[in-house]
Amino acid sequence: MASERPLLSKVKSKMFLHARRRVLHMLDGQYSSHLRGRSMDFDDLREYVPGDEIKDIDWKASARTGQPLVKRYVAERRHRVLFAVDGGRNMAALSASGEPKREVLVSALGILGYLAIRHGDEVGLVTGSSAGIRQLPFRSTSSALERMLHAVYDGVGLGTATSDMNAILERVRLTVRHRALLVVIADEFDWDDERAALVRRLAAQHEIVWLQITDAEPHLRGRRGELAFDVEGNWAMPSLFGGDRLLEREFEYAEQKRTIEMEQTFEANAVSYAEVASEQQVAPVLLALLKARANVRR
């Protein structure tokens, strides 16, 4: 049964609760500067936010209203932000901070989605699991974003089918023809040739930002005498393995190898990448990602 909780209101309240107002203004401005469109067709005026070009300020209108206003052009309203989100059972696990991954996921999707519709842009969603993929069309309203948040949040649980990020990326490749800012929000997973090939194909058409929600470390939980449970494979690692140094080193080696292979693919294809472990980290991590993205040669 779908939750009746208004998720977007929760996300916006946490934006102001967990992040300094300065961070939020910078995030808003960085989004604007990164996705600014250009045309000769003047559309309307909007309030100045940090990151806007000084030359776009309408000084006469600003003087009349008593606040700085910038000119907005038709092209600014034509951006599309597509979220490709892991909606499988992996997101029912705990993040490295101990928070449920789906809470971190909804914060990231909600913050970026809110910034997009605030600037008149459209947001779309592709999500799902090995049982099937769901796609919501591009829209620019708060109600549409609310539906997207619930599509992800309500669909994730221990009874959900296993994650299938490759199927989600393949759906994007097959159905989204117009250039978009593709925001991938994913679990940690093994890196394979199929996923690397999908990233290369998608990067040729879209700008990609990849946000990975990090796993709780099983060996650290084992050291504390806690049971580590794998939601994907439905098995539990006995806590006694938390003291096995050889097993820990092998685990760390496998993690480093996977990360190196993934980051090499991202660097070669101008994909901006970051990891996040908690809701509190989401706003500053997204700010850093957008700033890095603005400096990528395209």
Disulfide bonds with the S-S distance in Angstrom:
none
